[in-house]
Amino acid sequence: MAAALFLIAGGGIYFLFFTENLKIKNITVNGLETLEQDVVLAEINKQFDEKSFSYLETKKNIIFFDAEMLEADLLSTSPVLKKVQVEKRFPHELFINVVERKAHGIWCSADECRYFDDEKQTWGSAGRSSGFLFLTIEDKRKKDNFNIDGDFFEAINQVALNLSKLTIKSVEIPEDSFDEFKVYTDKSFYLVFSLESDIKEQLKILEIFLEERFLKDPNFSPQYLDLRIDGRIYLK
């Protein structure tokens, strides 16, 4: 009886791990745009290289491959990925579908710039830009770690989504700022906002002001428009 059980167990182990019957042979990755496929394959190979009992490469078997672990590892190591779904298609294929984050802009600190999306997630390394391809925020405050300030993020995002008649070129949070930020536009003047003001209401007032002054007067060329006080616009 014991011999029979030993033979059955041995036969099962041989079938699972020493034959090609359930070995992962094909890997398909869909949805990659900026991330290299080698990054995904490297995470898969980490599982392949794991050994049970010091010699059995169990994770090469499609039954024992941990799809949920791969999803978690890819999301952890590659912040550009927003969603990862791993499907095991028996008997030999891993099908991986990924969704990459879409860059909403570039956030720069004193010594580095990163892409960010509309969920405030950052990734990668980006070059400083003063063009219109990406919304660029220069955070000139001195900080120990790279991070996006949530209050500034929400306020700047409101301006970016609701500003009309002007195109944003870049945004600056001054070095000594507690609540102030400057919005540089495609015109000769810039805008000054404060977190203490109602951003949407200020934008409505700005739109009316531009309609009455800027669009009707070709010689209107101030240095800046100050919108930090609710209901008012100051210019220099």
N, C-alpha and C positions, 0 to 999 in steps of 0.2 A: 504493500500500500504506500509506504513512504517512498519507495523507489518510483512508483507511478506518479506520485505528486511531484517528486523532484524532476521527473522527465517533463511533466506538463508545465511546471514553472520555468524550467530551462528552455523548453520550446517556445513559451510565451515571450520570454526575454529575447530570445534569438529573433523571433518574428518582429518584435517591436523595435529593436535597436540594432540589429545586425543584418537586416534586409532592407531593400528599397521600398517595401510595400507602403509605408506611411511616412517616408522621409520627405521633408520639405525640399522641393526642387525648384519651384517657380515663385518668384516674388514680384508682384506688380504694385507700383506706387503711382497713384493719381493725385493731381492737384498741386504739385510743386511748381512754384514760379521763381522764387529767389533762393530757396534753400536747396543745397546740393543733395542729390539722391544718396551720395556716399555717407551723409550724416545719418540717414535713416538706416542704411545697411549696416553701419557701425553699431547701432543699437541692437539690431537683430543678431549680429555676430556675437555680441556680448552674451546673449542667451545661448546661442549655439555652443559657445566655448565653456559654458557651465557643465560641470561633471558631477554625477551622483556616484557614490561609492568609489570615488577617485578615478573612475575610468569610463563610466557610461555617459555619453553625450545625449541625455534624454530629451533636451529641448529641440533637437533636430527632428524629433518625431512630432507630427502635427497635432497629435492628441495632447502632448505634454507641453507644447509651446504656450507660453503665457501671454495671450493677446492683451489682456488688461494691463499687465506690467509694461508691455511695449508702449501702449498708449500713454501711460503715466510718465514713462521715462522720456519719451519724445517731447511731451508738453513741458516737462521740467527742464530739459537741456536746450530746447529750441524755442525761446519766447515768441519767435515770429509765427509759430503755429498756434492757431486759434482753436482748432478742432482736429482730432485724430480718431479714425475708426479703423480697427483691424478686424478683418474677417478671415476665418480659416475655412478654406474650400477644399474639402477632402477629395482625393487623398494626398495631394502634393503642393497646394498653392496657398500662399499668404496674399491677400488682397488688401492693400492699405490705401485708404482715402484720406487726404489731408485738406484742410482749409487754412490758408495763410492769412495773417492779418493784413489789412490794407493801411498803408501809411497815411495818417491824417496830417502829419507835419514832422518837423525836426525840432527837438528841444535841446538847447545847448547850455551847458554850465561853463565854468571857467576854462576847463581843459578838455572837454569832450562833448560830442553831439550824438544823439541817438534818435532813431525814428520812434514815433509814437502813434497810437491809433485812438479812435474815439472812446475807448475804454480806459485810456491813460496807461496802457501797457507799453513799455519801451523795449527796444531790441536793437541789436546791430550797432554799427558805427557809421555815422553819416558825416559828410563834409558840410562845413558851414555854407549856407546859401543865402543870398539876398535877392533871389528871383521870385517868380510867382508859381513855380512848379509845386513847391511845398510851403505850407505855412511854417515860418521859422521863428522860434521864440528864443531870444537871447536872455537867459537868466543870469545876470551879472552879480547876484548876491553870493557872498562867500558861504559855502556849506561844506560840511565834512563828507557827505555822501551824495551821489547823484540821485536825485528824486524829483518828481514832478509835484509841485504844490497844488493840492486839490482845489483850493479856493481860486488861485490864479487860473488854473486850468479851466474851471467852469466859466469864469468871467471872460477869459479870452475866447473861449469857444462860442459864447453868446455873441460876442462882437463878430467873430468870423462867420457865423451863420446868418446874422441879421443885418450886417452893414451893407447898405446899398449905395449906389452912385459913386463909390470909391472902391478901389481894389487894394487889398492889404499886401504890402511888400514884405514887412517883417514886424515883429513885436519885441519890445525890450522891457525887461524888468530891471530898473536901475539898481546899482550896487547897494544903495542905502534905503531902498524901498521897503515899506511895511505893507502898503496897500495900493501903490501906484504902478501903472504900466503905460507904456507909450506904444502907439500903433502907427507905424510908418506906412504911408500909402503911395499910390502911383502919382500923387500930386506933390506940389512943393512943400506942403505943410504936413505935420503929424498931429495925432490926436492923443490927448492925455485922459486916462480913465482912472477911477478909483474903485476898489472893492466895496467901499462904503456907499457908493451911489447905485441907483437902480439902472443897470446897464441897458436893459431893453427900453426903458423910458428915455434915457439919454440918447439912444440911437434914433428914437422917433423925433426928438427935438432937433437932433443933428440933421436929419433928413429934411425937415422943414427949413432949417437955417440954410442949408446948402441950396435948396430950391429957390429961396428968396435972394440969397446973396451971391453964392459962388457961380451958379449956372446963369445968372443974369448979368454978372459983372466980370468981364474978361480980365480986368486988372486986379481982381481980388486975389491977393497972394500973401496971407499971413504966415508967420513962422510956425505957429501951432494953434490948435483949438483945444481949450481946457474944458473938459466935461465932468470934472470931479464933483461939482456941486449940483445936486438934483434940481432939475428945472431950469438950469442956466448954462450959458456958454460964454466963456471968456476967450478972447483972442489976442494974440500979439503979433 
